[in-house]
């Protein structure tokens, strides 16, 4: 009896891991069996593997072949394990011929004619090989550029601090070519030059002209700029037609690219959603409709097959919600966990998954169902009754408002005649946002929104601005006090100050929802 194994991607986990492809052969009645909680497409791999080996002019073992996918308790899905299965089976016929260690990773789909195809999730396969300390990884020829870029991206991101060799990269067009590379050893491996590319390119936004971007009310512009600079959650409330949605367009243009580590984890989640997704270093912008359901936001974890929702896909970027009060109640309340812990925990009967979800939540909403102004002398006054107004306000619960850093009422919009200045103003604010984030990282080691509660409490306890601090300490909840402290730190960084001043504390308090009478 002979035993051999090879590694492949266990592709149904938020943080990718490796599975072992174990093969046992014995001189019994010829048969081919796959065990280890395999899905339908993996059971069908028996025919793909057999046909590919025979079509390549190689001999399929005329023995009893048992192929185990380990860990056997985790359900396996996808077609990327085809190549690892075929190479492990061929190894049983030539146990002493291969010069390359079988402790590597193979990830490709097999055609019936022996050709290798890209199964997607290349970044996940490369990441798993790197994290698992494997000496090499083999992919299809059409996945070579993606795998090469992924290796550079992971290596230069600083994600892996430990000393670990870069996996050798092999690519092949056919099963015969892949097998010959195993026989030859490392002679045909690709050397990945880490100096040529640091990360996948950011998607370039379309240039905005004067007719596409209009100037903002100075108060709204400041709130949007602070949200972009400090990654503060933003909620704009006001009558219809006051430019709330347009203000969020400014915000999407001001948010800087994601840091390398954050972009990698977001791309890993994206590949669970779309196996052929192309990674990008730009900040994601996920726009959610008012009829979104909780499952769409949170994701799913059924039958050991987790899929990220909008919260996880927005990791490192923006989650934009127009008409937020119109969301279903369960969807609104689903925001509590990611806004508080920056992650989504899915616990289901069929599986468990944890997705990173550190995003900036940016939302708009009206003050009443009709969208009119509460001022009876306005051009579009509110037509709702007092009972309707109160019921509408109760849609935004205290816990959600308590987790929103900036809550601002928007009452007016600057006329479009001043649009010629919008582009120049946008560039000034982009630079200011970039410099503010650098100042935060140099002064406090991170953005204020990421600082732990203990550090914020020390800032509150040690501040000398007694009157303002007393008013903050009088806030109802600890979260409210820490939120005001985070915003005050961002305001200090915006003005290049080491510590918040009286003005910073007072302005931080001005963005509280209590000023709208909604808490």
C-alpha positions, 0 to 999 in steps of 0.5 A: 500500500502506498500513501502520498499527499499534496496540498490545495486551497481549502477555499471555504473559510474567510481567512484561507487555509490549506487542505491535504490531498492524501492518496492511498493505493493498493493492489485490489479491484481497480476503483477510484473513490473520493472521501472527506466531505466533498461537494458534488463538483469535487465528486465529479472531479473523478471523471475529469482527473481520469480523463485528463490523465489518460488524454495526456498520455499518462497511465491511470493506476490500475489499482484501488485508489482512495483519495482523502480531502483533509480535514475530513470534517470540513465540507470542500467545494470548487474545482481548484483541487483537480490538479492536486488530485491528479498530481498526487495520483501520478505520484503513486505510479512514480514515487521516486522519480519526482525531484520536487518536494510534494509539500507544495500547493497545486491550484487549477481546474482540469479539462477533459483533454488535460488542459489547466484552467483558472478556477479563480481565487488565485490570491486566496491560494497564494496567501494560503501557500505563503501563510502555510510556509509551503515551498512552491505553488503551481497554477494554470498559465492563464493565472500566472500574472495574477499569482505573480502580482499576488505574491508581490502584494503580500510580500510588500504589504508587511502583512507577514512579519516572520522570516519566511521564504517566498514560494516558488511559482510554477505555471503550466498549460497542461497536466503533462507540463505540470507533471514534467515540472515536478520531475525536473524540480525547481529549474522551471520556477518563476522568480518573482521580482518584488521591486517591480510592483507593490500592489494591484493598481487602484482603479482610476475614478472618472474625472469630474468636471464642473457639471458633475461636482457642485460646491457644498455648504461650508458646514456640510463640506467640513463634516464630509472632510472630517469623516474622510480624514478620520474615518468617522461614521456620518449621517446627514439629515434634512429636507429633500433637495438639500444636497445630502446625496451629493455630499456623499459623492464628495465623500467617495472622492475624498476617501484615500486608498486602503492600506495594503493589509486592509486591501488584502483582507478585503480582496480575500473576502471578495474572492469568496463572493466572486472567484474571478474578482480582480483585486484593487488597492482603491477604497471600496464604495458599496452602495446599499438600497433602502430595501436591503435585507439583513442577509445581504448585509451580514452574509451567509455561512451555510453548509460550511460555505461562508459568503461575505455580505456588504459589511465585509465587502466594504472593509477599508472603504465606504458603506453608502446608504441613501434614505437610511431611515427607510431601511427595514428595522432588522437591517438598520439594527444589524449595523450595531455589531460592525460599527462597534467591533469592526467585524461580522460574526456569523453563527449558523447551524451549518457553519461559523465565520468571522469577517473583518468589517472596518468601514466608514458608514455614510448615510442620508435621510429625511426628517419626515416621510414626506421629505419636507422642511420642518419650518412652516415658512419654507418653500416645501413645508412638512405635511406630516402630523406630529404622530407621524413625525415621532414614529419616523424619528423612532426608526433611528434607534439610540444605539445606532445614533450613539455609534454614529460619530457625525450627525448633521442637519442639512437645510440648504444647498449652494446654487450651481453657479459656483460649480466652477470652484468645486474641482479646485476645492476637491483637490485642496481637501484631498491633500488636507485629508491625506496630511491629516491621516499622516498626522494622526499616524505620527502622533497617536500611531493610528486614526482616532477611530481605531484607538482603544477605549483605554487610550481615549479615557486617558485623554479625557481624564488628563485633559486640562480643558475642564469646562468642555471635558465636564460637558463631555463626561456628562454624556449619557453613555461611555460610548458617547464620551469616547466618540466625542474624544475621537472626533476632537482628536481628528479636529486637532490633527486637521489643524496640526495640533498635538492635543485638542483645544477648547474649540475642538472639544466644542465642535466635536460636541456640536455633531451630537444627535441630541442637537436634533432632538433625536435622542 
